[in-house]
């Protein structure tokens, strides 16, 4: 298992909202859906795009239970029955920057490296016009 950069959008949103943001900011966007049912994870969306010369694949999941590391903070966050939208990349290149930019659009939390002890921290919402 490799190192991932993960984001949690502080509410359940439509996949298309994230895809529209990616289409607006990146090139060669290709979206494919894969339905998978494993425990609480019901649906995956794979969004492939180019970041400069790098081919990237963003994984978007709904119906994800919020990690305890966020729940324990007792911050006021918008959620519906502790269900959020999760996004993740392999940790390389501009992974942190891309997920930070997505979270600035929608609000949420980022874990830059899911294999270290740092955990998630909040990214305030500052949507682009």
ZADO-1210 file (C-alpha; in nm, 4 decimals, padded with zeros to 6 digits):
<atoms>
<atom x="00.0000" y="00.0000" z="00.0000" code="UNK" pos="1"/>
<atom x="00.1397" y="00.3404" z="-00.0966" code="UNK" pos="2"/>
<atom x="00.1252" y="00.6843" z="00.0546" code="UNK" pos="3"/>
<atom x="-00.1894" y="00.8828" z="-00.0298" code="UNK" pos="4"/>
<atom x="-00.2941" y="01.2449" z="00.0070" code="UNK" pos="5"/>
<atom x="-00.6554" y="01.2504" z="00.1252" code="UNK" pos="6"/>
<atom x="-00.9243" y="01.5125" z="00.1538" code="UNK" pos="7"/>
<atom x="-01.2630" y="01.5095" z="00.3184" code="UNK" pos="8"/>
<atom x="-01.5195" y="01.7546" z="00.1859" code="UNK" pos="9"/>
<atom x="-01.7252" y="01.8749" z="00.4795" code="UNK" pos="10"/>
<atom x="-02.0549" y="01.7627" z="00.3298" code="UNK" pos="11"/>
<atom x="-02.1899" y="01.5181" z="00.0795" code="UNK" pos="12"/>
<atom x="-02.1743" y="01.6787" z="-00.2624" code="UNK" pos="13"/>
<atom x="-02.2513" y="01.5678" z="-00.6137" code="UNK" pos="14"/>
<atom x="-01.9625" y="01.4136" z="-00.8054" code="UNK" pos="15"/>
<atom x="-02.0312" y="01.6494" z="-01.0939" code="UNK" pos="16"/>
<atom x="-01.9472" y="01.9521" z="-00.8742" code="UNK" pos="17"/>
<atom x="-01.5933" y="01.8212" z="-00.8249" code="UNK" pos="18"/>
<atom x="-01.5626" y="01.7167" z="-01.1894" code="UNK" pos="19"/>
<atom x="-01.6686" y="02.0655" z="-01.3047" code="UNK" pos="20"/>
<atom x="-01.3988" y="02.2179" z="-01.0828" code="UNK" pos="21"/>
<atom x="-01.1369" y="01.9795" z="-01.2296" code="UNK" pos="22"/>
<atom x="-01.2538" y="02.0538" z="-01.5876" code="UNK" pos="23"/>
<atom x="-01.2250" y="02.4277" z="-01.5213" code="UNK" pos="24"/>
<atom x="-00.8710" y="02.4052" z="-01.3797" code="UNK" pos="25"/>
<atom x="-00.7004" y="02.1097" z="-01.5522" code="UNK" pos="26"/>
<atom x="-00.6658" y="01.9528" z="-01.8979" code="UNK" pos="27"/>
<atom x="-00.7710" y="01.6264" z="-02.0627" code="UNK" pos="28"/>
<atom x="-01.0350" y="01.5332" z="-01.8056" code="UNK" pos="29"/>
<atom x="-01.1742" y="01.1811" z="-01.8398" code="UNK" pos="30"/>
<atom x="-01.4359" y="01.0591" z="-01.5931" code="UNK" pos="31"/>
<atom x="-01.5327" y="00.6980" z="-01.5331" code="UNK" pos="32"/>
<atom x="-01.7722" y="00.5532" z="-01.2803" code="UNK" pos="33"/>
<atom x="-01.7233" y="00.2264" z="-01.1002" code="UNK" pos="34"/>
<atom x="-01.9893" y="00.0986" z="-00.8643" code="UNK" pos="35"/>
<atom x="-01.8474" y="-00.0935" z="-00.5724" code="UNK" pos="36"/>
<atom x="-02.0182" y="-00.2021" z="-00.2505" code="UNK" pos="37"/>
<atom x="-01.7805" y="-00.2701" z="00.0346" code="UNK" pos="38"/>
<atom x="-01.9096" y="-00.2029" z="00.3857" code="UNK" pos="39"/>
<atom x="-02.0017" y="00.1663" z="00.3962" code="UNK" pos="40"/>
<atom x="-01.8415" y="00.2620" z="00.0651" code="UNK" pos="41"/>
<atom x="-02.1012" y="00.2318" z="-00.2091" code="UNK" pos="42"/>
<atom x="-01.9682" y="00.4253" z="-00.5065" code="UNK" pos="43"/>
<atom x="-01.6341" y="00.5298" z="-00.6501" code="UNK" pos="44"/>
<atom x="-01.5723" y="00.7833" z="-00.9237" code="UNK" pos="45"/>
<atom x="-01.2352" y="00.7955" z="-01.0969" code="UNK" pos="46"/>
<atom x="-01.1470" y="01.1306" z="-01.2543" code="UNK" pos="47"/>
<atom x="-00.8362" y="01.1231" z="-01.4750" code="UNK" pos="48"/>
<atom x="-00.6762" y="01.4490" z="-01.5869" code="UNK" pos="49"/>
<atom x="-00.3461" y="01.6165" z="-01.6689" code="UNK" pos="50"/>
<atom x="-00.1609" y="01.8403" z="-01.4238" code="UNK" pos="51"/>
<atom x="00.1074" y="01.9845" z="-01.6474" code="UNK" pos="52"/>
<atom x="00.2763" y="01.6742" z="-01.7888" code="UNK" pos="53"/>
<atom x="00.1607" y="01.4494" z="-01.5044" code="UNK" pos="54"/>
<atom x="-00.1284" y="01.2091" z="-01.5547" code="UNK" pos="55"/>
<atom x="-00.3346" y="01.2116" z="-01.2345" code="UNK" pos="56"/>
<atom x="-00.6261" y="01.0008" z="-01.1116" code="UNK" pos="57"/>
<atom x="-00.8477" y="01.1437" z="-00.8389" code="UNK" pos="58"/>
<atom x="-01.0666" y="00.8962" z="-00.6524" code="UNK" pos="59"/>
<atom x="-01.3943" y="01.0416" z="-00.5231" code="UNK" pos="60"/>
<atom x="-01.6130" y="00.8476" z="-00.2795" code="UNK" pos="61"/>
<atom x="-01.9463" y="00.9234" z="-00.1165" code="UNK" pos="62"/>
<atom x="-02.0974" y="00.7411" z="00.1808" code="UNK" pos="63"/>
<atom x="-01.7720" y="00.7524" z="00.3741" code="UNK" pos="64"/>
<atom x="-01.7813" y="00.7635" z="00.7538" code="UNK" pos="65"/>
<atom x="-01.5801" y="01.0532" z="00.8936" code="UNK" pos="66"/>
<atom x="-01.2457" y="00.9537" z="01.0495" code="UNK" pos="67"/>
<atom x="-01.2357" y="00.9714" z="01.4295" code="UNK" pos="68"/>
<atom x="-00.9443" y="01.2150" z="01.4080" code="UNK" pos="69"/>
<atom x="-01.1875" y="01.4753" z="01.2697" code="UNK" pos="70"/>
<atom x="-01.4906" y="01.3782" z="01.4784" code="UNK" pos="71"/>
<atom x="-01.2887" y="01.4126" z="01.7997" code="UNK" pos="72"/>
<atom x="-01.2185" y="01.7792" z="01.7323" code="UNK" pos="73"/>
<atom x="-01.5844" y="01.8740" z="01.7916" code="UNK" pos="74"/>
<atom x="-01.5609" y="02.1527" z="01.5350" code="UNK" pos="75"/>
<atom x="-01.8687" y="02.2912" z="01.3718" code="UNK" pos="76"/>
<atom x="-01.8697" y="02.1156" z="01.0399" code="UNK" pos="77"/>
<atom x="-02.1527" y="02.0626" z="00.7978" code="UNK" pos="78"/>
<atom x="-02.2444" y="01.6993" z="00.7583" code="UNK" pos="79"/>
<atom x="-02.5370" y="01.4699" z="00.7190" code="UNK" pos="80"/>
<atom x="-02.5322" y="01.1731" z="00.9581" code="UNK" pos="81"/>
<atom x="-02.1488" y="01.1826" z="00.9701" code="UNK" pos="82"/>
<atom x="-02.1305" y="01.1102" z="00.5967" code="UNK" pos="83"/>
<atom x="-01.8918" y="01.3082" z="00.3805" code="UNK" pos="84"/>
<atom x="-01.7325" y="01.3046" z="00.0391" code="UNK" pos="85"/>
<atom x="-01.3752" y="01.1720" z="00.0329" code="UNK" pos="86"/>
<atom x="-01.1120" y="01.2482" z="-00.2310" code="UNK" pos="87"/>
<atom x="-00.7651" y="01.0955" z="-00.2636" code="UNK" pos="88"/>
<atom x="-00.4512" y="01.0716" z="-00.4778" code="UNK" pos="89"/>
<atom x="-00.1255" y="00.8844" z="-00.4660" code="UNK" pos="90"/>
<atom x="00.1138" y="01.1146" z="-00.2756" code="UNK" pos="91"/>
<atom x="00.3382" y="01.2582" z="-00.5473" code="UNK" pos="92"/>
<atom x="00.3831" y="01.5731" z="-00.7524" code="UNK" pos="93"/>
<atom x="00.1208" y="01.8369" z="-00.6789" code="UNK" pos="94"/>
<atom x="-00.1158" y="01.6101" z="-00.4813" code="UNK" pos="95"/>
<atom x="-00.1273" y="01.8387" z="-00.1775" code="UNK" pos="96"/>
<atom x="-00.1790" y="02.1514" z="-00.3899" code="UNK" pos="97"/>
<atom x="-00.4554" y="01.9948" z="-00.6020" code="UNK" pos="98"/>
<atom x="-00.6515" y="01.8627" z="-00.3041" code="UNK" pos="99"/>
<atom x="-00.6009" y="02.1927" z="-00.1177" code="UNK" pos="100"/>
<atom x="-00.7450" y="02.3811" z="-00.4173" code="UNK" pos="101"/>
<atom x="-01.0461" y="02.1473" z="-00.4342" code="UNK" pos="102"/>
<atom x="-01.1044" y="02.1909" z="-00.0604" code="UNK" pos="103"/>
<atom x="-01.0786" y="02.5703" z="-00.0898" code="UNK" pos="104"/>
<atom x="-01.3705" y="02.5440" z="-00.3310" code="UNK" pos="105"/>
<atom x="-01.5879" y="02.3185" z="-00.1130" code="UNK" pos="106"/>
<atom x="-01.4427" y="02.3318" z="00.2406" code="UNK" pos="107"/>
<atom x="-01.3029" y="02.0385" z="00.4326" code="UNK" pos="108"/>
<atom x="-00.9959" y="01.8672" z="00.5721" code="UNK" pos="109"/>
<atom x="-00.6690" y="01.7386" z="00.4274" code="UNK" pos="110"/>
<atom x="-00.4270" y="01.4685" z="00.5346" code="UNK" pos="111"/>
<atom x="-00.1159" y="01.5372" z="00.3278" code="UNK" pos="112"/>
<atom x="00.0388" y="01.1969" z="00.3983" code="UNK" pos="113"/>
<atom x="-00.1840" y="00.9184" z="00.5300" code="UNK" pos="114"/>
<atom x="00.1170" y="00.7198" z="00.6548" code="UNK" pos="115"/>
<atom x="00.2526" y="00.9789" z="00.8983" code="UNK" pos="116"/>
<atom x="00.1205" y="01.0869" z="01.2392" code="UNK" pos="117"/>
<atom x="00.0098" y="01.4363" z="01.1341" code="UNK" pos="118"/>
<atom x="-00.3539" y="01.3570" z="01.0506" code="UNK" pos="119"/>
<atom x="-00.6154" y="01.5901" z="00.9020" code="UNK" pos="120"/>
<atom x="-00.6264" y="01.9681" z="00.9295" code="UNK" pos="121"/>
<atom x="-00.8946" y="02.2114" z="00.8166" code="UNK" pos="122"/>
<atom x="-00.8965" y="02.4006" z="00.4857" code="UNK" pos="123"/>
<atom x="-01.1319" y="02.6993" z="00.4904" code="UNK" pos="124"/>
<atom x="-01.3743" y="02.7452" z="00.2032" code="UNK" pos="125"/>
<atom x="-01.2777" y="03.0270" z="-00.0383" code="UNK" pos="126"/>
<atom x="-01.4636" y="02.9430" z="-00.3604" code="UNK" pos="127"/>
<atom x="-01.3508" y="03.0707" z="-00.6968" code="UNK" pos="128"/>
<atom x="-01.5949" y="03.2882" z="-00.8832" code="UNK" pos="129"/>
</atoms>
